[in-house]
Amino acid sequence: MTSNNDFPKVFEQLKTILKPYAQKLTLTTDTSNTYYIDGPYSEKWKKQLFFASTVIKKNYVSFYLMPIYMYPELIDDISPELKKRMQGKSCFNFKKVEPELFNELAELTQKGAERFKQENPS
């Protein structure tokens, strides 16, 4: 059985997925329970776009990835196991470290970053 004691480990693993993007995008929050990155400025929307975050919640650790909300075709090929972790259109919830799913999520995050860059060149 998984306990909330695993949540900091899950959070750190998910944060590791996002850290490389903090260098090119805008890291807005880095605390013990929230890691939040804004994406590029969008001429279309006339504002900086949310890119991704991970947050420790009461019952799970959430990973939000806005590119999949904006470009839903990015999730066409995700595994059924990762799809089961989805809540809504851009959120994945985890209770324990799941290396295979985290690797898949890292690839999806990379695809999302590439799509953001393609759509919003600086």
Accessible surface in RSA format (square Angstrom, percent):
REM  Atomic radii and reference values for relative SASA: ProtOr
REM  Chains: A
REM  Algorithm: Lee & Richards
REM  Probe-radius: 1.40
REM  Slices: 20
REM RES _ NUM      All-atoms   Total-Side   Main-Chain    Non-polar    All polar
REM                ABS   REL    ABS   REL    ABS   REL    ABS   REL    ABS   REL
RES MET A   1   241.72 125.2 150.39  99.5  91.33 217.5 128.85 109.5 112.88 149.5
RES THR A   2    45.85  32.6  24.03  24.4  21.82  52.0   8.69  11.7  37.16  56.2
RES SER A   3    52.04  44.0  44.64  59.6   7.40  17.0  43.45  92.5   8.59  12.0
RES ASN A   4    88.90  61.3  80.22  77.5   8.68  20.9  26.40  63.5  62.50  60.4
RES ASN A   5   123.72  85.3 108.41 104.8  15.31  36.9  28.68  69.0  95.04  91.9
RES ASP A   6    41.38  29.0  41.38  41.2   0.00   0.0   5.36  12.6  36.01  35.9
RES PHE A   7     7.35   3.7   7.35   4.6   0.00   0.0   7.35   4.5   0.00   0.0
RES PRO A   8    72.16  52.6  71.12  64.8   1.04   3.8  72.16  59.6   0.00   0.0
RES LYS A   9   131.51  64.2 125.99  77.3   5.53  13.2  82.49  74.2  49.03  52.2
RES VAL A  10     0.00   0.0   0.00   0.0   0.00   0.0   0.00   0.0   0.00   0.0
RES PHE A  11     1.52   0.8   1.52   0.9   0.00   0.0   1.52   0.9   0.00   0.0
RES GLU A  12    83.29  47.8  82.55  62.4   0.74   1.8  44.33  85.7  38.96  31.8
RES GLN A  13    86.81  48.5  83.93  61.3   2.88   6.9   1.81   3.9  85.00  64.5
RES LEU A  14     0.00   0.0   0.00   0.0   0.00   0.0   0.00   0.0   0.00   0.0
RES LYS A  15    23.54  11.5  23.54  14.4   0.00   0.0   0.58   0.5  22.96  24.5
RES THR A  16    85.53  60.8  81.28  82.4   4.26  10.1  61.76  82.9  23.78  35.9
RES ILE A  17    19.19  10.9  10.63   7.9   8.57  20.6  16.70  12.0   2.49   6.8
RES LEU A  18     0.00   0.0   0.00   0.0   0.00   0.0   0.00   0.0   0.00   0.0
RES LYS A  19   100.07  48.8  96.66  59.3   3.41   8.1  47.21  42.5  52.86  56.3
RES PRO A  20    75.38  54.9  65.75  59.9   9.63  35.0  69.36  57.3   6.02  37.4
RES TYR A  21    28.86  13.5  28.61  16.3   0.25   0.7  20.48  15.4   8.38  10.3
RES ALA A  22    21.15  19.4   9.68  14.9  11.47  26.1   9.88  13.9  11.27  29.9
RES GLN A  23   156.75  87.7 118.43  86.6  38.32  91.2  44.40  94.5 112.35  85.2
RES LYS A  24   177.80  86.7 144.48  88.6  33.32  79.3  96.54  86.9  81.26  86.6
RES LEU A  25    43.78  24.4  25.51  18.3  18.27  45.9  29.51  20.7  14.27  38.4
RES THR A  26    57.75  41.1  54.79  55.5   2.96   7.0  40.06  53.8  17.69  26.7
RES LEU A  27    70.92  39.5  45.25  32.4  25.67  64.5  45.25  31.8  25.67  69.1
RES THR A  28    68.07  48.4  32.26  32.7  35.82  85.4  37.73  50.7  30.34  45.9
RES THR A  29    45.98  32.7  40.73  41.3   5.25  12.5  23.99  32.2  21.99  33.2
RES ASP A  30    78.29  54.8  46.88  46.7  31.40  74.3  13.30  31.3  64.98  64.8
RES THR A  31    67.19  47.8  55.59  56.4  11.60  27.6  64.79  87.0   2.39   3.6
RES SER A  32   101.26  85.6  76.88 102.6  24.38  56.2  55.76 118.7  45.51  63.8
RES ASN A  33    69.59  48.0  69.59  67.2   0.00   0.0   8.84  21.3  60.75  58.7
RES THR A  34    29.00  20.6  29.00  29.4   0.00   0.0  16.70  22.4  12.30  18.6
RES TYR A  35     5.62   2.6   5.62   3.2   0.00   0.0   0.77   0.6   4.85   6.0
RES TYR A  36    74.62  34.8  74.62  42.5   0.00   0.0  44.98  33.8  29.64  36.5
RES ILE A  37     0.00   0.0   0.00   0.0   0.00   0.0   0.00   0.0   0.00   0.0
RES ASP A  38    26.83  18.8  26.83  26.7   0.00   0.0   0.42   1.0  26.41  26.3
RES GLY A  39     0.78   1.0   0.00   N/A   0.78   1.0   0.00   0.0   0.78   1.7
RES PRO A  40    21.64  15.8  12.78  11.6   8.87  32.2  21.64  17.9   0.00   0.0
RES TYR A  41   114.37  53.4  98.92  56.3  15.44  40.2  79.89  60.0  34.48  42.5
RES SER A  42     1.14   1.0   1.14   1.5   0.00   0.0   0.00   0.0   1.14   1.6
RES GLU A  43   116.41  66.8 110.73  83.8   5.67  13.5  64.63 125.0  51.78  42.3
RES LYS A  44   161.70  78.9 127.27  78.1  34.43  82.0  88.56  79.7  73.14  77.9
RES TRP A  45   135.89  54.5 118.07  57.2  17.81  41.8 115.79  61.7  20.10  32.6
RES LYS A  46   134.49  65.6 113.94  69.9  20.55  48.9  87.05  78.4  47.44  50.5
RES LYS A  47   122.88  59.9 118.66  72.8   4.22  10.1  66.17  59.6  56.71  60.4
RES GLN A  48    78.39  43.8  59.67  43.6  18.72  44.6  18.49  39.3  59.91  45.4
RES LEU A  49    14.44   8.0  13.34   9.5   1.10   2.8  14.44  10.1   0.00   0.0
RES PHE A  50    41.88  21.0  34.59  21.4   7.29  19.0  34.59  21.0   7.29  20.9
RES PHE A  51     0.13   0.1   0.13   0.1   0.00   0.0   0.13   0.1   0.00   0.0
RES ALA A  52     0.00   0.0   0.00   0.0   0.00   0.0   0.00   0.0   0.00   0.0
RES SER A  53     3.23   2.7   3.23   4.3   0.00   0.0   0.00   0.0   3.23   4.5
RES THR A  54     0.00   0.0   0.00   0.0   0.00   0.0   0.00   0.0   0.00   0.0
RES VAL A  55    30.06  19.8  30.06  27.2   0.00   0.0  30.06  26.1   0.00   0.0
RES ILE A  56    40.11  22.8  28.84  21.5  11.27  27.2  28.84  20.8  11.27  30.6
RES LYS A  57    86.65  42.3  74.01  45.4  12.64  30.1  44.38  39.9  42.27  45.0
RES LYS A  58   168.65  82.3 151.95  93.2  16.70  39.8 104.34  93.9  64.31  68.5
RES ASN A  59    84.83  58.5  79.90  77.2   4.93  11.9  13.49  32.5  71.34  69.0
RES TYR A  60    59.99  28.0  59.99  34.1   0.00   0.0  30.22  22.7  29.76  36.7
RES VAL A  61     0.00   0.0   0.00   0.0   0.00   0.0   0.00   0.0   0.00   0.0
RES SER A  62     0.68   0.6   0.68   0.9   0.00   0.0   0.00   0.0   0.68   1.0
RES PHE A  63     0.00   0.0   0.00   0.0   0.00   0.0   0.00   0.0   0.00   0.0
RES TYR A  64    53.56  25.0  53.56  30.5   0.00   0.0  42.17  31.7  11.39  14.0
RES LEU A  65     0.00   0.0   0.00   0.0   0.00   0.0   0.00   0.0   0.00   0.0
RES MET A  66    48.53  25.1  48.48  32.1   0.05   0.1  45.73  38.9   2.80   3.7
RES PRO A  67     0.00   0.0   0.00   0.0   0.00   0.0   0.00   0.0   0.00   0.0
RES ILE A  68     2.04   1.2   0.00   0.0   2.04   4.9   0.00   0.0   2.04   5.5
RES TYR A  69   114.51  53.5 100.83  57.4  13.68  35.6  57.11  42.9  57.40  70.8
RES MET A  70    57.47  29.8  30.34  20.1  27.13  64.6  34.40  29.2  23.07  30.6
RES TYR A  71    22.30  10.4  21.76  12.4   0.54   1.4  17.70  13.3   4.61   5.7
RES PRO A  72    79.18  57.7  77.59  70.7   1.60   5.8  77.88  64.3   1.30   8.1
RES GLU A  73    83.01  47.7  69.68  52.7  13.33  31.7  52.60 101.7  30.42  24.8
RES LEU A  74    29.07  16.2  18.50  13.2  10.57  26.6  22.43  15.8   6.64  17.9
RES ILE A  75    27.91  15.9  22.16  16.5   5.75  13.9  22.16  16.0   5.75  15.6
RES ASP A  76   109.14  76.5  74.60  74.2  34.55  81.7  28.07  66.1  81.07  80.9
RES ASP A  77   131.47  92.1  99.58  99.1  31.90  75.4  33.97  80.0  97.50  97.2
RES ILE A  78    25.90  14.7   7.82   5.8  18.08  43.6   9.11   6.6  16.80  45.6
RES SER A  79    28.44  24.0  21.98  29.3   6.46  14.9  27.57  58.7   0.88   1.2
RES PRO A  80    93.43  68.1  86.87  79.2   6.56  23.9  92.58  76.4   0.85   5.3
RES GLU A  81    90.83  52.1  90.60  68.5   0.23   0.5  39.69  76.8  51.14  41.8
RES LEU A  82     0.00   0.0   0.00   0.0   0.00   0.0   0.00   0.0   0.00   0.0
RES LYS A  83   107.47  52.4 101.56  62.3   5.92  14.1  70.90  63.8  36.57  39.0
RES LYS A  84   157.64  76.9 123.09  75.5  34.54  82.2  80.54  72.5  77.10  82.1
RES ARG A  85    66.29  27.8  60.81  31.0   5.48  13.0  14.64  20.0  51.65  31.3
RES MET A  86    34.59  17.9  10.67   7.1  23.93  57.0  10.40   8.8  24.19  32.1
RES GLN A  87    96.26  53.8  89.52  65.4   6.74  16.0  37.10  79.0  59.16  44.9
RES GLY A  88    64.30  79.3   0.00   N/A  64.30  79.3  39.94 109.6  24.36  54.6
RES LYS A  89   142.82  69.7 132.34  81.2  10.48  25.0  84.18  75.8  58.64  62.5
RES SER A  90    18.15  15.3  16.75  22.4   1.40   3.2   0.07   0.1  18.08  25.3
RES CYS A  91    11.65   8.8  11.65  13.0   0.00   0.0   7.81  19.8   3.85   4.2
RES PHE A  92     0.00   0.0   0.00   0.0   0.00   0.0   0.00   0.0   0.00   0.0
RES ASN A  93    22.12  15.3  18.55  17.9   3.57   8.6  11.53  27.8  10.59  10.2
RES PHE A  94     1.84   0.9   0.00   0.0   1.84   4.8   1.84   1.1   0.00   0.0
RES LYS A  95   110.92  54.1 107.89  66.2   3.03   7.2  54.59  49.1  56.33  60.0
RES LYS A  96   103.64  50.6 103.64  63.6   0.00   0.0  46.41  41.8  57.23  61.0
RES VAL A  97    54.76  36.0  37.42  33.9  17.34  41.8  37.42  32.5  17.34  47.0
RES GLU A  98    25.90  14.9  22.76  17.2   3.15   7.5  11.20  21.7  14.70  12.0
RES PRO A  99    89.41  65.2  85.03  77.5   4.38  15.9  89.41  73.8   0.00   0.0
RES GLU A 100   149.06  85.6 140.47 106.3   8.59  20.5  54.78 105.9  94.29  77.0
RES LEU A 101    15.24   8.5  15.19  10.9   0.05   0.1  15.19  10.7   0.05   0.1
RES PHE A 102     9.34   4.7   8.65   5.4   0.69   1.8   8.87   5.4   0.47   1.3
RES ASN A 103    94.43  65.1  92.11  89.0   2.32   5.6  19.81  47.7  74.63  72.1
RES GLU A 104    37.99  21.8  34.73  26.3   3.26   7.8  25.56  49.4  12.43  10.1
RES LEU A 105     0.00   0.0   0.00   0.0   0.00   0.0   0.00   0.0   0.00   0.0
RES ALA A 106    36.02  33.1  32.29  49.8   3.73   8.5  32.75  46.1   3.27   8.7
RES GLU A 107   110.33  63.3 105.72  80.0   4.62  11.0  38.83  75.1  71.51  58.4
RES LEU A 108     5.48   3.1   3.96   2.8   1.52   3.8   5.00   3.5   0.48   1.3
RES THR A 109     0.00   0.0   0.00   0.0   0.00   0.0   0.00   0.0   0.00   0.0
RES GLN A 110    78.87  44.1  78.87  57.6   0.00   0.0  33.38  71.1  45.48  34.5
RES LYS A 111   100.36  49.0  98.25  60.3   2.11   5.0  55.18  49.7  45.19  48.1
RES GLY A 112     0.00   0.0   0.00   N/A   0.00   0.0   0.00   0.0   0.00   0.0
RES ALA A 113    17.23  15.8  11.86  18.3   5.38  12.2  13.10  18.4   4.14  11.0
RES GLU A 114    97.71  56.1  90.26  68.3   7.45  17.7  40.43  78.2  57.28  46.8
RES ARG A 115    58.31  24.5  56.65  28.9   1.66   4.0  13.02  17.8  45.28  27.4
RES PHE A 116     3.10   1.6   3.10   1.9   0.00   0.0   3.10   1.9   0.00   0.0
RES LYS A 117   150.60  73.5 145.16  89.1   5.44  13.0  95.83  86.3  54.77  58.3
RES GLN A 118   130.95  73.2 102.71  75.1  28.24  67.2  44.04  93.7  86.91  65.9
RES GLU A 119    82.74  47.5  55.93  42.3  26.81  63.8   8.92  17.3  73.81  60.3
RES ASN A 120    16.82  11.6   8.96   8.7   7.87  18.9   5.38  12.9  11.44  11.1
RES PRO A 121   106.91  77.9  82.18  74.9  24.73  89.9  83.46  68.9  23.44 145.7
RES SER A 122   154.37 130.4  75.51 100.8  78.86 181.7  79.80 169.9  74.57 104.5
END  Absolute sums over single chains surface
CHAIN  1 A     7382.2       6210.6       1171.6       3920.4       3461.9
END  Absolute sums over all chains
TOTAL          7382.2       6210.6       1171.6       3920.4       3461.9
